[in-house]
Amino acid sequence: MIQENYRRTKIVKSFEDKALVANEAELAAAQEIDVIRLVYEDRLTHQIVEFIKASKAKRSALPKARGYRPQPVLLDIASFTQATISGLKAPKEVVFGEKVKLVPKGQSDGIAIKTSQWDKLFNKGSKVFIGAGNVALKVLSVSSSAIELEVTQGGTIYPEMDVVVPETRLVTDKRKVTVESIRDILVEECDYLLVPGQWM
């Protein structure tokens, strides 16, 4: 009997930062996922290695039922997070034309964001997106302690959402990643490598 697979959609599940833990790896290994994507940061090398080990160990222990496929691992050294929302305890609705203030983590007079690039992240007039386009904004003013923005597309801001500023997104150290710095990950049978343009 010939078994046909009619599922055309390919499922890629991504993990980064706090999600790079063994129990998440084991859960993913037991799911019908086509590719596991791991977002690289130098400080997370050990966690990524352990994640891959845990995932492969769990996957190899699963019953080898008909249709079993290995789960390739993609190491993404091209993507990076510019900033994340860290000052919200609950979702916040914003509407078109509303003024929003972003402040560095630790301040309470606006929506706090966590970033290592505060001083070079925002420019006056820049477009800013929160989440996967959930909310769009335009920068009205920039100071060392706060960014004032106007909402150009309303929506819901959730805790831990990414903050993306396309204009300054190319300001990244990812092009400085070397083969040597990711060697420990590559030897764990990393199947694919997603690299930034003009890498190396």
C-alpha positions as CSV (number, residue, x, y, z in Angstrom):
1,M,0.0,0.0,0.0
2,I,1.4,3.4,-0.9
3,Q,0.9,6.1,1.7
4,E,0.5,9.6,0.3
5,N,1.1,12.8,2.2
6,Y,-1.4,15.5,1.1
7,R,-0.2,18.1,3.6
8,R,1.4,20.9,1.5
9,T,1.8,23.5,4.3
10,K,5.3,23.4,5.8
11,I,5.4,24.2,9.5
12,V,8.3,26.1,10.9
13,K,8.4,26.6,14.7
14,S,10.7,29.3,16.1
15,F,12.5,29.5,19.4
16,E,14.6,32.3,20.9
17,D,15.9,33.6,24.2
18,K,13.8,32.3,27.1
19,A,12.1,29.6,25.0
20,L,15.4,27.8,24.4
21,V,14.9,25.3,27.2
22,A,14.9,21.5,27.2
23,N,11.2,21.0,28.0
24,E,10.2,23.2,25.0
25,A,12.6,21.2,22.8
26,E,11.0,17.9,23.9
27,L,7.5,19.2,23.3
28,A,8.5,20.4,19.8
29,A,10.1,17.0,19.0
30,A,6.8,15.2,19.6
31,Q,4.9,17.6,17.3
32,E,4.4,17.5,13.5
33,I,6.8,20.3,12.7
34,D,8.8,20.4,9.5
35,V,11.6,22.6,10.6
36,I,12.8,23.9,14.0
37,R,14.2,27.5,13.8
38,L,16.5,28.7,16.5
39,V,17.4,32.4,16.6
40,Y,21.1,32.9,17.4
41,E,22.6,35.2,20.0
42,D,26.2,34.8,21.2
43,R,25.1,34.6,24.8
44,L,22.7,31.8,24.0
45,T,25.2,29.4,22.4
46,H,25.1,26.9,25.3
47,Q,21.3,27.0,25.5
48,I,21.0,26.4,21.8
49,V,23.4,23.4,21.9
50,E,21.4,21.9,24.8
51,F,18.1,22.5,23.0
52,I,19.3,20.6,19.9
53,K,20.5,17.7,22.1
54,A,17.2,17.5,24.0
55,S,15.2,17.7,20.8
56,K,17.1,15.0,19.0
57,A,17.1,12.7,22.0
58,K,13.3,13.0,22.4
59,R,12.8,12.6,18.6
60,S,14.9,9.4,18.5
61,A,13.0,7.9,21.4
62,L,9.6,8.3,19.7
63,P,7.9,5.2,18.2
64,K,9.0,4.9,14.6
65,A,5.5,4.9,13.1
66,R,4.9,4.9,9.4
67,G,5.4,8.4,8.0
68,Y,8.0,9.3,10.6
69,R,10.3,12.1,9.4
70,P,13.4,13.6,11.1
71,Q,13.1,17.3,12.2
72,P,15.7,19.5,10.6
73,V,17.1,22.3,12.6
74,L,17.6,25.8,11.1
75,L,20.0,28.1,12.9
76,D,19.1,31.7,12.1
77,I,22.0,34.2,12.5
78,A,20.3,36.8,10.3
79,S,17.4,37.7,12.5
80,F,17.6,39.7,15.7
81,T,15.3,41.5,18.1
82,Q,15.7,45.2,18.2
83,A,13.4,45.7,21.3
84,T,10.6,44.1,23.2
85,I,7.7,45.4,25.2
86,S,8.5,44.9,28.9
87,G,6.4,47.4,30.8
88,L,2.9,45.9,30.3
89,K,1.1,43.6,32.6
90,A,-1.9,43.3,30.4
91,P,-2.8,43.9,26.7
92,K,-3.3,47.5,25.8
93,E,-5.6,48.8,23.0
94,V,-4.4,51.8,21.0
95,V,-6.4,53.7,18.3
96,F,-5.5,55.8,15.3
97,G,-4.2,59.2,16.2
98,E,-3.4,58.3,19.8
99,K,-0.1,59.5,21.3
100,V,2.0,56.8,22.8
101,K,5.2,57.2,24.9
102,L,7.9,54.5,24.9
103,V,10.5,54.7,27.7
104,P,13.6,52.5,28.7
105,K,13.0,49.5,30.9
106,G,12.8,50.6,34.5
107,Q,10.8,53.8,33.9
108,S,7.1,53.9,34.6
109,D,5.9,57.0,32.8
110,G,5.2,55.2,29.6
111,I,5.3,51.8,27.9
112,A,8.7,50.4,28.8
113,I,10.8,48.5,26.3
114,K,13.8,46.3,26.7
115,T,16.6,47.1,24.2
116,S,20.4,47.3,24.0
117,Q,20.1,49.9,21.2
118,W,18.0,52.7,22.8
119,D,20.4,55.5,21.7
120,K,20.3,54.4,18.0
121,L,17.0,52.7,17.7
122,F,14.6,55.6,16.9
123,N,14.8,58.6,14.6
124,K,12.2,61.4,14.2
125,G,9.7,60.4,11.5
126,S,10.6,56.7,11.6
127,K,7.9,54.1,11.2
128,V,7.6,51.7,14.1
129,F,5.8,48.4,14.2
130,I,4.8,46.4,17.3
131,G,4.3,42.7,16.9
132,A,3.8,41.3,13.4
133,G,2.2,44.6,12.3
134,N,-0.4,44.5,15.1
135,V,0.2,48.3,15.7
136,A,1.9,50.8,13.5
137,L,3.3,54.2,14.7
138,K,5.3,57.2,13.6
139,V,8.0,58.8,15.8
140,L,7.2,62.4,16.7
141,S,10.1,63.2,19.0
142,V,13.2,61.5,20.4
143,S,15.0,62.1,23.7
144,S,17.4,60.2,25.9
145,S,14.5,59.3,28.3
146,A,11.4,58.9,26.1
147,I,10.1,58.5,22.5
148,E,6.8,60.1,21.6
149,L,4.9,58.4,18.8
150,E,1.5,58.7,17.0
151,V,-0.5,55.6,16.2
152,T,-1.1,55.3,12.4
153,Q,-2.7,51.8,12.7
154,G,-4.6,50.9,15.8
155,G,-4.6,47.5,17.5
156,T,-3.6,45.6,20.6
157,I,-0.1,45.7,22.2
158,Y,0.7,42.6,24.2
159,P,3.4,42.1,26.8
160,E,6.7,40.8,25.3
161,M,5.8,41.8,21.8
162,D,8.7,42.7,19.5
163,V,9.3,46.4,18.5
164,V,10.6,46.8,15.0
165,V,12.0,49.9,13.4
166,P,12.8,49.1,9.8
167,E,14.9,52.2,9.2
168,T,17.5,51.2,11.8
169,R,17.1,47.4,11.5
170,L,20.4,47.1,9.6
171,V,22.3,48.5,12.6
172,T,23.3,45.0,13.8
173,D,26.3,43.0,14.8
174,K,25.0,39.8,13.2
175,R,27.4,40.3,10.2
176,K,30.3,39.9,12.7
177,V,29.3,36.3,13.7
178,T,32.0,33.9,12.7
179,V,32.0,30.2,11.9
180,E,34.2,29.7,14.9
181,S,31.6,31.4,17.2
182,I,28.9,29.0,16.1
183,R,31.1,25.8,15.7
184,D,29.7,24.2,18.9
185,I,26.2,24.5,17.4
186,L,27.1,23.3,14.0
187,V,28.6,20.1,15.2
188,E,25.2,19.2,16.8
189,E,23.9,18.4,13.4
190,C,22.4,21.7,12.6
191,D,20.9,21.2,9.1
192,Y,20.4,24.7,7.8
193,L,22.0,28.1,8.3
194,L,20.2,31.3,7.6
195,V,22.8,34.1,7.2
196,P,22.6,37.9,6.8
197,G,23.5,39.5,3.5
198,Q,27.2,40.3,3.0
199,W,28.1,37.8,5.8
200,M,31.8,37.1,6.3
